[in-house]
Amino acid sequence: MTLAADRVSRAADGRLILDGVGICPPPGAVTGLLGPNGSGKSTLLRVLCGVLAPASGVVTLDGRPLADLRRRDVARRVAVVEQQADTLVELTVADVVRLGRTPHRRAWAPLSGADERAVHDALERTGLADRADRTWHTLSGGERQRAQIARALAQEPRELLLDEPTNHLDLQHQHDLLHLVRELGVTSVVALHDLNLAAMYCDHVVVLRQGRVVVAGTPGEVLTEALIADVYGVRAAVTDPDADGRPHIRVLGTLTRERAAPAR
Ligand SMILES: Nc1ncnc2c1ncn2[C@@H]1O[C@H](COP(=O)(O)OP(=O)(O)OP(=O)(O)O)[C@@H](O)[C@H]1O
């Protein structure tokens, strides 16, 4: 058992932005959180890690309500990489990654050998070892993103929540990152916009629309032409070239545009 949400709701400005959401990410697997802009992906990730409390419903970690657990115990288990994670202080890459060890250390205790190994390993795995001493403001957007992911890895989480982690990353680093997440074998929930990346790397996908789960299942079950038209308003050709349940999606056009200007 791991992290799960049961009938979770949350409102903002008098409007429900999560409306009875239930998700049960398979342990040790990668779950993709999909859905259009504003569908509630980031809010759900923040509720799953306890940063936001649900107005109703419950999030559990190993069957225990998150609200009953100590913040520090949750932080030892669950690592989060938010969108546009930034730091204002003048830290080096290694300093940022060391922050990932905070939940494992006593206040003011120096870094142990195990802490340093975890930091070193995280820098290696994200390809940042040669930039460990660089200051944050000298990094490119993609390097900053990778440094935040390295921080999350240094935390040695059993649950990993990533909000659009491939933003800012070039093609190679997008694939390297999602490959790495798969290889970690921790329970991961990853908000993604790219359906082909979701199909390639996720074991399970959950599609949100206006704060509700539309459908959940394997990429092959969920990512159909009908679903993509319905949820995204996009006409797509979906094929499964390797017949492995990992579909390939080719966008043919947007339905709003086609309706506005029908083909003559
Ligand atoms: N603090 C807030 N106050 C008011 N509205 C909010 C607040 N936080 C989120 N919302 C609204 O809730 C909805 C869901 O937002 P959320 O960021 O969770 O969506 P998302 O699926 O992650 O979107 P995107 O793909 O654009 O990142 C949006 O309409 C957003 O404007």
The ligand as a MOL file (V3000), in Angstrom:
LIG
                    3D

  0  0  0     0  0            999 V3000
M  V30 BEGIN CTAB
M  V30 COUNTS 31 33 0 0 0
M  V30 BEGIN ATOM
M  V30 1 N -5.4100 29.5290 -4.9220 0
M  V30 2 C -6.2840 29.4950 -5.9250 0
M  V30 3 N -7.2710 30.4230 -5.9990 0
M  V30 4 C -8.1730 30.3990 -7.0040 0
M  V30 5 N -8.1710 29.4700 -7.9810 0
M  V30 6 C -7.2170 28.5410 -7.9550 0
M  V30 7 C -6.2270 28.4870 -6.9310 0
M  V30 8 N -5.4150 27.4330 -7.1660 0
M  V30 9 C -5.8650 26.8560 -8.2990 0
M  V30 10 N -6.9480 27.5070 -8.7620 0
M  V30 11 C -7.7320 27.1590 -9.9590 0
M  V30 12 O -8.0100 25.7940 -9.8900 0
M  V30 13 C -7.9800 25.2110 -11.1900 0
M  V30 14 C -7.0190 24.0280 -11.1780 0
M  V30 15 O -5.6960 24.5480 -11.1110 0
M  V30 16 P -4.4240 23.5950 -11.1960 0
M  V30 17 O -3.2140 24.4710 -11.1500 0
M  V30 18 O -4.5510 22.5300 -10.2040 0
M  V30 19 O -4.6090 22.9770 -12.6600 0
M  V30 20 P -3.5750 22.1770 -13.5800 0
M  V30 21 O -4.3320 21.0420 -14.1680 0
M  V30 22 O -2.3420 21.8680 -12.8340 0
M  V30 23 O -3.2880 23.2600 -14.7070 0
M  V30 24 P -2.0240 23.4760 -15.7050 0
M  V30 25 O -2.0250 22.3050 -16.6460 0
M  V30 26 O -2.3960 24.7420 -16.3930 0
M  V30 27 O -0.7820 23.5770 -14.8680 0
M  V30 28 C -7.6160 26.3190 -12.1400 0
M  V30 29 O -8.7940 26.8240 -12.7170 0
M  V30 30 C -6.9720 27.3610 -11.2560 0
M  V30 31 O -7.1490 28.6660 -11.7570 0
M  V30 END ATOM
M  V30 BEGIN BOND
M  V30 1 1 1 2
M  V30 2 1 2 3
M  V30 3 2 2 7
M  V30 4 2 3 4
M  V30 5 1 4 5
M  V30 6 2 5 6
M  V30 7 1 6 7
M  V30 8 1 6 10
M  V30 9 1 7 8
M  V30 10 2 8 9
M  V30 11 1 9 10
M  V30 12 1 10 11
M  V30 13 1 11 12
M  V30 14 1 11 30
M  V30 15 1 12 13
M  V30 16 1 13 14
M  V30 17 1 13 28
M  V30 18 1 14 15
M  V30 19 1 15 16
M  V30 20 2 16 17
M  V30 21 1 16 18
M  V30 22 1 16 19
M  V30 23 1 19 20
M  V30 24 2 20 21
M  V30 25 1 20 22
M  V30 26 1 20 23
M  V30 27 1 23 24
M  V30 28 2 24 25
M  V30 29 1 24 26
M  V30 30 1 24 27
M  V30 31 1 28 29
M  V30 32 1 28 30
M  V30 33 1 30 31
M  V30 END BOND
M  V30 END CTAB
M  END
